[in-house]
Amino acid sequence: MGAMRIHIASDHAGFELKDVLVEHLVAAGHDVVNHGAYAYDPLDDYPAFCFAAGEAVVDEIEAGATTSEVLGIVIGGSGNGEQIAANKVRGVRAALAWNVETAVLGRQHNDANVVSIGARQHSVDEAIAIAEAFVAEAFSGDPRHQRRIDQLAAYETR
Ligand SMILES: O=C(CO)[C@H](O)[C@H](O)COP(=O)(O)O
């Protein structure tokens, strides 16, 4: 994969990791858009940040971009609520990646357009490896996976 636009968001629990990932992804040549949190606030709430990142990804896809060009990353303490929030955005397929393999599978099998990472579940190096693996991987395009993704999209638009 070449350089991509990456929409990133976190709450307070993912705030430090978000800064690390932004620096890392920018250094790798990606165009990173930060959807907050913009300052550390231990009482902030993850949904709005994750909705914003998810909507930005879907807006670009609806305008013609592919998941080889745009992806999202949402970060919290566990990643659970952040995945749930992102998946509320119509068109988002957010995978909760808890190791490199689940990040890779999220792209290969699910064409996930957002990855959720639990900052409190990993060392910084592990989290970087998870984000890198997700961004680097392509959807396989296998018809059986596409068929399942189409079923999800059909359910979402009914
Ligand atoms: O992972 C999360 C949601 O799934 C949040 O980051 C987590 O719940 C925040 O916890 P706290 O308010 O206790 O810092």
The ligand as an SDF file (V2000), in Angstrom:
LIG
                    3D

 14 13  0  0  0  0  0  0  0  0999 V2000
  -12.1860    1.7570   26.1760 O   0  0  0  0  0  0  0  0  0  0  0  0
  -13.0760    2.5330   26.3610 C   0  0  0  0  0  0  0  0  0  0  0  0
  -14.4640    2.2670   25.9210 C   0  0  0  0  0  0  0  0  0  0  0  0
  -14.6000    0.9650   25.4270 O   0  0  0  0  0  0  0  0  0  0  0  0
  -12.8070    3.7960   27.1080 C   0  0  0  0  0  0  0  0  0  0  0  0
  -11.5770    4.3100   26.7020 O   0  0  0  0  0  0  0  0  0  0  0  0
  -12.7880    3.4910   28.5920 C   0  0  0  0  0  0  0  0  0  0  0  0
  -14.0520    2.9630   28.9940 O   0  0  0  0  0  0  0  0  0  0  0  0
  -12.4590    4.7430   29.4060 C   0  0  0  0  0  0  0  0  0  0  0  0
  -12.4130    4.3920   30.7740 O   0  0  0  0  0  0  0  0  0  0  0  0
  -12.2090    5.4680   31.9290 P   0  0  0  0  0  0  0  0  0  0  0  0
  -13.2980    6.5180   31.7770 O   0  0  0  0  0  0  0  0  0  0  0  0
  -12.3560    4.6630   33.1940 O   0  0  0  0  0  0  0  0  0  0  0  0
  -10.8300    6.0590   31.7440 O   0  0  0  0  0  0  0  0  0  0  0  0
  1  2  2  0
  2  3  1  0
  2  5  1  0
  3  4  1  0
  5  6  1  0
  5  7  1  0
  7  8  1  0
  7  9  1  0
  9 10  1  0
 10 11  1  0
 11 12  2  0
 11 13  1  0
 11 14  1  0
M  END
$$$$
